[in-house]
Amino acid sequence: MTELVAEGLDYKDVAAFGYHAERWNFVEGEAMTGIIAKLNKEQSRYVLSLHSSRVVWRTLLFYPGATLVRVTDLAWRPAGMTLYFVGLRGQYRRLDGSRRLLQFLNDKIPLKLTPQNVADYLRFYSYFVRSHGRPFLLVDTMEDLGHFIKPLTAEQQDAAKAALHPITITSETADGFELSATVRYANALFDCRFSVSPTGAVRMLEEKEIPLGLPGYLGQSDATAWA
């Protein structure tokens, strides 16, 4: 049975695999040859190998007809290289961490938000618009937190569990949605409130840091969220 994350890679590496989603589909056989060729053609910064890459994809309900593609090339050392692309009608754009690219996608695909998919869109947006190369993780459960340099103490685990809650829609109007979520960025947790407009613009309305005294994020220095 093919595993979603290849042997030797760590699914709890949230920088690479922190965008959690159900119903990933594998690309295998002749389809692999075609999609690797297209991904290499669409972007020239990273050369992906057909023989050492693992490719999965899933639909994005808020982008009708579009797919999210994740490719991990194990030839890149030490821990492989993972890239994400959005595909539509045979063309692919690499998600590069910029807000500008998502704004472009929202205009071109176009975006379709509903009460059923807006939470997934907010998770998508937060993960793929990055600050200093780091994702903003919307954390529902302890499994979503990812790794820390030092294991959490029992007290820290209890405090984190008490702070976490699912993404929740708190308001829906003609101007869009408001949602609340727990966010991890760097070594900190935040209780946040967001607005999401019908065109996909995301704004953080309120943030409150949850003082847990968590250890550093993958050995990197502190950074202020939403800077």
Helices and strands as residue ranges (DSSP letters): H 14-17, E 25-26, H 30-42, E 53-59, E 67-73, E 81-88, E 91-94, H 99-108, H 118-128, E 137-138, G 142-145, H 154-163, E 168-173, E 176-185, E 188-196, E 202-210
